[in-house]
Every structure is written in C-alpha cells, then in structure tokens.
Amino acid sequence: MSEAMLARDLLPARYRALPIVRLFLPAFDADGNAQRWSSYLVNGTELTGSTSWFDVWDRYVDQLGASASPPEPSRGFVDPVTAQAINDALQQLGPTNVLHCLSWAGYAPHDHSGMLTRRLDDDYVPYDLPVREFIQSSPDDRVPEFANDDEGRFAWGTFVYPDSVIIAADIGIYRHLLNDVRLDTVSIVNARDILPVSSGD
C-alpha cells in the first residue's frame, strides 16, 4: 500500500451503510505464538481505526527503554484462536451460505484458469467459499483480501500482506466482533477513519 485511504473504500458501496470495524490481525513472535496488538499498548493508549503498527511498536520499545526484536507481522496469516473467533461471528450468516472471495493472484491457492479481477491496481483471483470454510488457520492459507455475501449483510476488505481487515456487517455480527475478547477490534467512523500506509505491503 503506497498511500493512506479511507477504511470504507475497501468495501463495495452497497455495504458502506453497515456498521464497520477494523480487525487487527495478531503478529507472531519468534516461537510462532500469536501476539495481539493490545498486548503492546502502553501509557493508556488505545487502538483506533487509524492506528499504525509502527506507532504501537515504537511506543512499546520506548517504554521498555531497551532494544527489542519486533514480532513478525501477520501478512494475512491467522492463528487458530483468531480463526475460530471470526468463524464463530460469521455463523450468523449460516455455515453453508456462500461468500464471494478475491485473493491476490501472486499467492492465491485456487486454480483460477486465467480468470482475474482487477482491484486497487492489482490482479485478484475470484472464488467462492462456504462460510464454514472462510477462515483457515494454516501456514499455507492467507485470508482473502476481499469477500462479500449476496444478502448485503457482510463484506470484508484489506490489502496484500495485511496487518488488519476492514469488515462491514449487520448489527449482530458487528457486535459479536466488537465484544469477542479473543479479538482486537475497533469501530470505524465511516467518513473519517483513514488506514495508515503500514496496514498493507
């Protein structure tokens, strides 16, 4: 990602009237353990829709007063706890309902037979997944960059190699995502919150 943009611009226009959250994907320490962004907050700071990982990390290191090695960013991979939490929230859509997904062509695992969709100046592979298979915790599976349902209840958008995801969802899913203690999420102010350049590669 080369410049900042409004979070809502990652979502199709049809979904922008829904409540929107930013989901922060955990980083991974040297042992492969997931580390939530909130575990690095210091001095009463809180996550916001425009929080940059670099700001979080710099404040954390300054507070320690010593050098430290940063964890590896998510880059689109998720740990089992995060995957389960997301899947639990999406069960409200119905486990067999289909989500229309796009994954960046550079690492998409699906056989696209030459079919590509252009989005944000990159090529993406379109494919469909049932809700129950949407998020996998696997060293070989990144989250899709984009996804949406047919009913106007859920849409998901992010960048290539993301550190977070923007989600528009109906009120039940929205509240589930915000209230689930397994997730770091914040509500997005639709017309104001700008994603930092660091939120994607």
PEFEN-V824525 format. One record per pair of residues at least 24 apart in sequence whose C-alpha atoms are under 8 Angstrom apart, sorted by sequence separation. I is the first residue (numbers start at 0). GAP is how many residues later the second one is. D is the distance in Angstrom with one decimal. If there is no record, write none. Layout:
I/GAP/D, I/GAP/D
//
This chain:
101/24/4.6, 100/25/5.7, 101/25/6.4, 99/26/7.2, 100/26/5.3, 21/27/6.2, 99/27/6.1, 100/27/5.7, 20/28/7.9, 99/28/4.6, 100/28/7.2, 98/29/5.6, 99/29/6.7, 97/30/6.3, 98/30/5.4, 97/31/5.5, 98/31/6.0, 97/32/4.3, 98/32/6.3, 108/32/7.7, 96/33/5.4, 97/33/6.0, 95/34/5.1, 96/34/5.7, 94/35/6.5, 95/35/5.9, 98/35/7.6, 162/35/8.0, 163/35/6.4, 34/36/7.7, 94/36/4.9, 95/36/6.7, 162/36/5.3, 93/37/7.0, 94/37/4.8, 161/37/5.8, 162/37/6.3, 92/38/7.4, 161/38/4.4, 160/39/5.5, 161/39/6.8, 90/40/7.2, 102/40/7.9, 103/40/7.7, 158/40/7.3, 159/40/5.7, 160/40/5.4, 28/41/7.7, 29/41/6.8, 89/41/6.8, 90/41/7.4, 102/41/4.8, 103/41/6.9, 158/41/5.0, 159/41/5.9, 28/42/4.5, 29/42/7.7, 101/42/5.8, 102/42/5.3, 157/42/7.6, 158/42/7.2, 27/43/5.3, 28/43/6.2, 100/43/6.3, 101/43/5.9, 102/43/6.9, 26/44/5.9, 27/44/5.1, 86/44/7.6, 100/44/7.6, 101/44/5.0, 26/45/5.5, 27/45/6.4, 33/45/6.3, 86/45/6.8, 100/45/5.5, 101/45/6.3, 26/46/4.5, 27/46/6.8, 100/46/4.2, 25/47/7.3, 26/47/4.8, 86/47/7.4, 99/47/5.3, 100/47/6.8, 25/48/6.0, 86/48/6.6, 98/48/6.1, 99/48/5.4, 24/49/6.1, 85/49/7.3, 98/49/5.4, 99/49/6.3, 98/50/4.8, 24/51/7.7, 97/51/6.5, 98/51/7.5, 25/52/7.0, 82/52/5.7, 96/52/7.9, 97/52/7.8, 24/53/6.7, 25/53/7.7, 82/53/6.2, 82/54/5.9, 79/56/7.8, 103/56/6.7, 24/57/7.9, 79/57/5.1, 77/58/7.6, 78/58/5.4, 77/59/5.6, 78/59/7.7, 76/60/7.2, 77/60/7.6, 92/60/7.9, 76/61/7.4, 76/62/7.1, 76/64/6.6, 77/64/7.4, 76/65/4.7, 77/65/7.6, 75/66/4.8, 76/66/6.4, 74/67/7.8, 75/67/5.4, 75/68/8.0, 91/80/7.7, 91/81/6.9, 89/83/6.6, 75/84/7.7, 88/84/5.6, 74/85/7.6, 75/85/5.3, 74/86/3.9, 75/86/5.2, 73/87/7.5, 74/87/4.8, 75/87/6.7, 88/87/5.8, 73/88/6.8, 74/88/5.8, 88/88/6.4, 73/89/5.5, 72/90/6.4, 85/91/7.4, 84/95/7.3, 84/97/6.6, 84/98/7.2, 81/100/6.6, 80/101/7.0, 81/101/6.5, 74/125/7.9, 17/135/7.8, 26/136/7.9, 14/137/6.3, 25/137/7.6, 48/137/6.2, 13/138/7.1, 14/138/7.5, 24/138/5.4, 47/138/6.1, 48/138/6.8, 14/139/7.3, 23/139/6.4, 24/139/5.0, 46/139/6.9, 47/139/7.8, 48/139/5.4, 14/140/6.6, 23/140/4.3, 24/140/7.4, 47/140/8.0, 48/140/7.5, 22/141/5.4, 23/141/6.6, 21/142/6.7, 22/142/5.1, 11/143/7.6, 21/143/5.7, 22/143/6.3, 49/143/5.8, 51/143/8.0, 10/144/6.5, 21/144/4.6, 22/144/7.4, 48/144/5.5, 49/144/5.4, 50/144/7.6, 51/144/5.8, 53/144/7.5, 10/145/6.6, 20/145/5.9, 21/145/6.3, 48/145/7.1, 49/145/5.1, 50/145/7.0, 52/145/7.0, 9/146/7.8, 10/146/5.7, 19/146/7.0, 20/146/5.3, 37/146/6.8, 48/146/7.1, 49/146/6.1, 51/146/6.3, 52/146/7.7, 9/147/5.0, 19/147/5.5, 20/147/6.5, 36/147/7.1, 51/147/7.1, 9/148/6.3, 19/148/4.3, 35/148/7.0, 18/149/5.7, 19/149/6.5, 17/150/5.6, 18/150/5.9, 17/151/5.8, 18/151/6.6, 15/152/6.8, 17/152/6.0, 18/152/6.7, 14/153/6.3, 17/153/7.8, 20/153/7.2, 14/154/7.8, 19/154/7.2, 10/155/7.8, 18/155/6.5, 9/156/7.2, 10/156/8.0, 20/156/7.9, 10/157/7.6, 20/157/7.6, 0/158/7.0, 7/158/7.6, 0/159/7.8, 6/159/6.6, 23/159/7.6, 24/159/7.7, 22/160/7.3, 23/160/5.5, 22/161/6.0, 23/161/6.1, 22/162/4.5, 21/163/5.5, 22/163/6.9, 20/164/6.4, 21/164/5.4, 20/165/5.5, 21/165/6.4, 20/166/4.4, 21/166/6.5, 19/167/6.1, 20/167/5.1, 18/168/7.8, 19/168/5.3, 18/169/7.8, 19/169/7.7, 19/170/7.2, 15/174/7.6, 6/181/7.7, 7/182/6.1, 6/183/7.5, 7/183/7.7, 5/185/7.5, 5/186/7.0, 6/186/6.1, 5/187/5.9, 6/187/5.6, 5/188/4.3, 6/188/5.6, 4/189/5.4, 5/189/6.0, 3/190/6.4, 4/190/5.6, 3/191/5.6, 4/191/7.5, 3/192/5.2, 2/193/7.6, 3/193/5.0, 2/194/5.3, 1/195/6.1, 0/196/5.8, 0/197/7.2, 0/198/7.4, 0/199/5.2, 0/200/5.2
//
